[in-house]
Amino acid sequence: MNRTEFIIVTAIILFVAFSLGWFASWLVHRLTRVSQSEIGELDKMAQSLHEAEEARDEAISYVHAREAELKNQLAQTEAELRAAMDGLRDARHEAEELRGYIERMNQGT
């Protein structure tokens, strides 16, 4: 093989490699192209995701508000319970004093 044949063979090989590369690029571009309907579907999905995030945020704020309300009710109930227990303790103490007074009066007569 002389020099001219070598150059021609090399040029043909390079041309074939370039052609195969261009064809592969075109094929990849053709297969990965996003259609208009897919873009519309992506927009709908993005809108649904946005609405779901808003609903989640509303639910979280509702849960926090409800939790604060329930904590407040619990604190009020505990305060009422303490007041009732203090009243019951005072009433028992007073009843014991009255029993003691009645027993002393009965023993004295």
DRENVEX-233542 format. One record per residue (C-alpha): residue number from 1; residue in three letters; x, y, z. Coordinates in Angstrom, 3 decimals, always signed. Layout:
BEGIN
<NUM; Ala; <X; Y; Z>>
...
***
This chain:
BEGIN
<1; Met; <+0.000; +0.000; +0.000>>
<2; Asn; <+1.517; +3.236; -1.078>>
<3; Arg; <+1.073; +6.658; +0.391>>
<4; Thr; <-1.913; +7.732; -1.759>>
<5; Glu; <-3.881; +4.568; -1.013>>
<6; Phe; <-3.186; +4.988; +2.705>>
<7; Ile; <-4.506; +8.575; +2.633>>
<8; Ile; <-7.643; +7.520; +0.741>>
<9; Val; <-8.336; +4.604; +3.117>>
<10; Thr; <-7.794; +6.883; +6.136>>
<11; Ala; <-10.119; +9.520; +4.641>>
<12; Ile; <-12.817; +6.892; +4.005>>
<13; Ile; <-12.491; +5.543; +7.577>>
<14; Leu; <-12.743; +9.063; +9.023>>
<15; Phe; <-15.774; +9.841; +6.836>>
<16; Val; <-17.518; +6.631; +7.915>>
<17; Ala; <-16.740; +7.414; +11.586>>
<18; Phe; <-18.100; +10.949; +11.163>>
<19; Ser; <-21.249; +9.614; +9.441>>
<20; Leu; <-21.850; +7.045; +12.191>>
<21; Gly; <-21.371; +9.729; +14.865>>
<22; Trp; <-23.756; +12.111; +13.141>>
<23; Phe; <-26.355; +9.335; +12.719>>
<24; Ala; <-26.032; +8.323; +16.387>>
<25; Ser; <-26.433; +11.959; +17.460>>
<26; Trp; <-29.525; +12.374; +15.270>>
<27; Leu; <-30.991; +9.114; +16.604>>
<28; Val; <-30.413; +10.087; +20.248>>
<29; His; <-31.909; +13.533; +19.627>>
<30; Arg; <-34.922; +11.983; +17.911>>
<31; Leu; <-35.550; +9.474; +20.713>>
<32; Thr; <-35.098; +11.900; +23.594>>
<33; Arg; <-37.095; +14.771; +22.136>>
<34; Val; <-39.902; +15.940; +24.428>>
<35; Ser; <-43.257; +16.304; +22.710>>
<36; Gln; <-45.757; +19.099; +23.353>>
<37; Ser; <-48.176; +16.708; +25.067>>
<38; Glu; <-45.430; +15.612; +27.451>>
<39; Ile; <-44.692; +19.249; +28.283>>
<40; Gly; <-48.398; +19.779; +29.003>>
<41; Glu; <-48.401; +16.702; +31.214>>
<42; Leu; <-45.328; +17.982; +33.057>>
<43; Asp; <-47.076; +21.319; +33.607>>
<44; Lys; <-50.117; +19.524; +35.033>>
<45; Met; <-47.891; +17.467; +37.311>>
<46; Ala; <-46.094; +20.604; +38.499>>
<47; Gln; <-49.439; +22.296; +39.217>>
<48; Ser; <-50.671; +19.221; +41.107>>
<49; Leu; <-47.464; +19.144; +43.117>>
<50; His; <-47.837; +22.823; +43.960>>
<51; Glu; <-51.429; +22.293; +45.090>>
<52; Ala; <-50.405; +19.279; +47.168>>
<53; Glu; <-47.660; +21.310; +48.856>>
<54; Glu; <-50.155; +24.082; +49.652>>
<55; Ala; <-52.593; +21.539; +51.087>>
<56; Arg; <-49.785; +20.034; +53.173>>
<57; Asp; <-48.814; +23.466; +54.491>>
<58; Glu; <-52.448; +24.209; +55.386>>
<59; Ala; <-52.749; +20.861; +57.136>>
<60; Ile; <-49.574; +21.489; +59.111>>
<61; Ser; <-50.761; +24.934; +60.202>>
<62; Tyr; <-54.154; +23.450; +61.177>>
<63; Val; <-52.438; +20.721; +63.198>>
<64; His; <-50.272; +23.290; +64.978>>
<65; Ala; <-53.294; +25.474; +65.777>>
<66; Arg; <-55.282; +22.474; +66.992>>
<67; Glu; <-52.353; +21.287; +69.097>>
<68; Ala; <-52.055; +24.722; +70.732>>
<69; Glu; <-55.811; +24.740; +71.392>>
<70; Leu; <-55.698; +21.270; +72.953>>
<71; Lys; <-52.697; +22.199; +75.095>>
<72; Asn; <-54.611; +25.230; +76.319>>
<73; Gln; <-57.657; +23.074; +77.123>>
<74; Leu; <-55.443; +20.569; +78.918>>
<75; Ala; <-53.836; +23.318; +81.015>>
<76; Gln; <-57.285; +24.678; +81.917>>
<77; Thr; <-58.544; +21.215; +82.812>>
<78; Glu; <-55.488; +20.543; +84.962>>
<79; Ala; <-55.984; +23.874; +86.735>>
<80; Glu; <-59.652; +23.028; +87.375>>
<81; Leu; <-58.637; +19.592; +88.647>>
<82; Arg; <-56.106; +21.117; +91.034>>
<83; Ala; <-58.723; +23.573; +92.275>>
<84; Ala; <-61.236; +20.748; +92.759>>
<85; Met; <-58.666; +18.630; +94.581>>
<86; Asp; <-57.768; +21.556; +96.846>>
<87; Gly; <-61.465; +22.125; +97.550>>
<88; Leu; <-61.960; +18.428; +98.308>>
<89; Arg; <-58.939; +18.440; +100.624>>
<90; Asp; <-60.285; +21.492; +102.441>>
<91; Ala; <-63.732; +19.886; +102.705>>
<92; Arg; <-62.247; +16.674; +104.146>>
<93; His; <-60.213; +18.665; +106.653>>
<94; Glu; <-63.298; +20.633; +107.645>>
<95; Ala; <-65.327; +17.416; +107.947>>
<96; Glu; <-62.643; +15.942; +110.217>>
<97; Glu; <-62.728; +19.062; +112.375>>
<98; Leu; <-66.527; +18.871; +112.605>>
<99; Arg; <-66.379; +15.173; +113.510>>
<100; Gly; <-63.856; +15.945; +116.203>>
<101; Tyr; <-66.026; +18.801; +117.512>>
<102; Ile; <-69.136; +16.585; +117.513>>
<103; Glu; <-67.286; +13.800; +119.336>>
<104; Arg; <-65.993; +16.249; +121.937>>
<105; Met; <-69.494; +17.664; +122.425>>
<106; Asn; <-70.972; +14.159; +122.744>>
<107; Gln; <-68.320; +13.126; +125.263>>
<108; Gly; <-68.786; +16.299; +127.221>>
<109; Thr; <-72.503; +15.727; +127.877>>
***
